[in-house]
């Protein structure tokens, strides 16, 4: 999945292949419910494997503005590690890279 032409998340961003609930979009991110987890997922609009620090701060603020300050941002990319994305979870997964959303208030 390293190729942007075959990456599922690039398809979502570039071709608007959205099959779940849409929440938000700006120039940097799109937020939809994850097809696998059915929780909000933030997808970077550029094909790279990680978020920059400033992007993480921006994501935290956007998620709080939409969903409130409860929950965790899970930064671990399990299924598609080549394209930066994260999930908003009410309870963190075991062995996740989760941070309290309230950290970004």
C-alpha positions as CSV (number, residue, x, y, z in Angstrom):
1,X,0.0,0.0,0.0
2,X,3.0,2.3,-0.3
3,X,1.8,3.4,-3.8
4,X,-0.5,6.4,-3.8
5,X,-2.3,5.0,-6.9
6,X,-3.5,1.9,-4.9
7,X,-3.7,3.3,-1.4
8,X,-7.3,3.1,0.0
9,X,-6.9,6.3,1.9
10,X,-5.6,8.1,-1.2
11,X,-8.7,6.8,-3.0
12,X,-10.9,8.3,-0.3
13,X,-9.1,11.7,-0.4
14,X,-8.6,12.0,-4.2
15,X,-11.7,10.3,-5.6
16,X,-14.1,11.0,-2.7
17,X,-14.6,7.2,-2.2
18,X,-16.6,7.7,1.0
19,X,-18.8,4.8,2.1
20,X,-19.4,5.9,5.7
21,X,-20.5,9.0,7.6
22,X,-18.7,12.2,6.5
23,X,-17.8,14.7,9.4
24,X,-15.4,17.4,8.2
25,X,-12.9,18.4,5.5
26,X,-10.4,21.2,5.0
27,X,-7.2,21.6,2.9
28,X,-5.2,19.2,5.1
29,X,-7.6,16.5,6.4
30,X,-10.8,14.7,5.9
31,X,-12.7,13.1,8.7
32,X,-15.1,10.2,8.1
33,X,-16.1,7.1,10.0
34,X,-13.6,4.3,9.6
35,X,-15.0,1.4,7.5
36,X,-13.5,-1.1,9.9
37,X,-13.9,0.5,13.3
38,X,-17.0,2.7,12.7
39,X,-15.4,5.5,14.7
40,X,-14.2,8.9,13.4
41,X,-11.0,8.7,11.5
42,X,-8.8,11.7,10.4
43,X,-7.0,11.1,7.1
44,X,-4.2,13.3,5.9
45,X,-4.7,14.5,2.4
46,X,-1.1,13.8,1.4
47,X,0.3,10.4,1.1
48,X,3.0,10.0,3.8
49,X,3.3,7.8,6.8
50,X,3.1,10.2,9.7
51,X,1.7,13.5,10.9
52,X,3.9,16.5,11.8
53,X,3.7,17.9,15.3
54,X,1.7,21.0,14.2
55,X,-0.8,18.7,12.3
56,X,-1.4,16.7,15.4
57,X,-2.2,19.9,17.3
58,X,-4.6,21.0,14.6
59,X,-6.2,17.5,14.5
60,X,-6.8,17.7,18.3
61,X,-8.5,21.1,18.0
62,X,-10.7,20.0,15.1
63,X,-11.8,16.9,16.8
64,X,-12.7,18.8,20.0
65,X,-14.7,21.3,18.0
66,X,-16.7,18.6,16.4
67,X,-17.0,15.9,19.0
68,X,-16.1,17.5,22.4
69,X,-13.1,16.8,24.6
70,X,-14.0,13.2,25.6
71,X,-12.1,10.3,24.3
72,X,-8.6,9.4,22.9
73,X,-6.8,10.0,19.7
74,X,-5.3,6.7,18.6
75,X,-2.3,7.5,16.5
76,X,-1.4,3.8,15.7
77,X,-1.9,3.0,12.1
78,X,-2.7,-0.7,12.0
79,X,-4.2,-1.6,8.6
80,X,-2.7,1.1,6.4
81,X,0.6,2.2,7.9
82,X,1.9,4.0,4.8
83,X,-0.8,6.8,4.9
84,X,-1.1,9.0,8.0
85,X,-4.5,8.7,9.7
86,X,-5.7,8.4,13.3
87,X,-8.9,7.4,15.1
88,X,-11.0,9.0,17.8
89,X,-11.9,6.3,20.4
90,X,-13.9,6.5,23.6
91,X,-11.7,3.7,25.1
92,X,-8.1,3.2,23.9
93,X,-7.1,-0.1,22.3
94,X,-4.5,-2.2,24.2
95,X,-1.0,-1.4,23.0
96,X,-2.3,1.7,21.2
97,X,-0.5,5.1,20.8
98,X,-3.5,6.9,22.4
99,X,-3.5,10.4,23.9
100,X,-6.3,12.0,25.8
101,X,-8.2,14.3,23.5
102,X,-8.5,16.8,26.4
103,X,-4.7,17.4,26.0
104,X,-5.5,19.6,23.0
105,X,-7.9,21.9,24.8
